């Protein structure tokens, strides 16, 4: 069981085994409160508005592909006009939205409410892996602190009803995936690594920005287990499972799109949005095909792959001609990613980031192997956004880890011993 309580070794000191029922009850209570908060905010947000009218323009691509799936056109047409097969985004979330709308109606108020409730559930359920990650390091108080941080952070409560996207599900998958990585690294079973590989493949097919994380974990674990053949073999099996589960989608892209595409095809477009004349660190929707008819027409006329090739060439040419500006914009994007901009301050994300990074530093001084586990997503996940464009929403999938690290920092400041696990 992924979330079961177990004896942990921190340094050379065993953490006391806690009653698993007490952990489950605490995590369940926090999750219920978090869900209630999100549903209340959603109801207030759409008190007099139709959520379908408000939210459909905030999820153009994923909803358009879902519509194509429902109407029998296959995985195609990400901008609402018939443009043929696409690899513009990975398949999991469009498939989920297609299932919802096949049951509750295409672009209906009922479907919109089900999607909002589902996203609220994903967000609230993230309290569970956040809780158990913190418990593994500093006990039940840290677990409760981390869970409540995630439940009550204003941005987390707002985002499920702000946009239709995979953002909330990605946060749940990343936090659960990191917990599974810890279990696999500390266990001796190849089954855990195989499960981790399959799980991270699912996460990658939900959010392509997660592609590098599991291979990075495998490389780091393989290097650190010199002379431990069994563990190394387990890691390799996990990597095989990861590749095996990704393979059907990659093969589909080769067969249908006639090109090898690593999960999704739109990176060139995002690169161009952030690297062109007049580009700024943030996202500018007005030039994106989802919101710009001229760009949609060009996309439809030349096809997806040719359109992306054009955007890639334009972006690279701009970066080569403006190397200093590209470097400056990259630094600005890094700052924007970690500060969250003005909304980051408003919704508490900036404070979470500062505290979380400080918590990572504290953890690294005491237990470097855990710092590496938490630091890997914080290092690799943001890389695409540093060279394209940064937005507050893009950081959300790794924010559960920052909530855990913030809780560990607070426990350290409070002087709580890792052995103190009194409920």
Buried (B, 14 or more C-beta within 10 A) or exposed (E): EEBEBBEBEBEEEEBEEBEEEEBBEBBEBBBEBBBEBBBEBBEEBBEEEEBBEBBBEBBBBBBBBBBBBBEEBEBBBBBBEEBBBBBBBBBBBBBBBBEBBEEBBBEEBBBBBBBBBBBBBBBBBBBBBBBBBBBBBBBBBBBBBBBBBBBBBEBBBBBBBBBBBBBBBBBBBBBBBBBBBBBBBEBEEBEBBBBBBBBBBBBBBBBBBBBBBBBBBBEBBBEBBEEBEEBBBBBBBBBEBBBEBBEEBBEBBEEBBEEEBEBBBBBBBBBBBBBBEEBBBBBBBEBBBBBBEEBBEBBBEEBBBEBBEBBBEBBBEBBEEBEEEBEEBBEBBBEBBBBBBEBBEEBBBBBBBBBBBBBBEBBBEBBEBBBBBBBBBBEBBBEBBBBBBBBBBBBBBBBBBBBBBBBBBBBBEEEBEBEBBEE
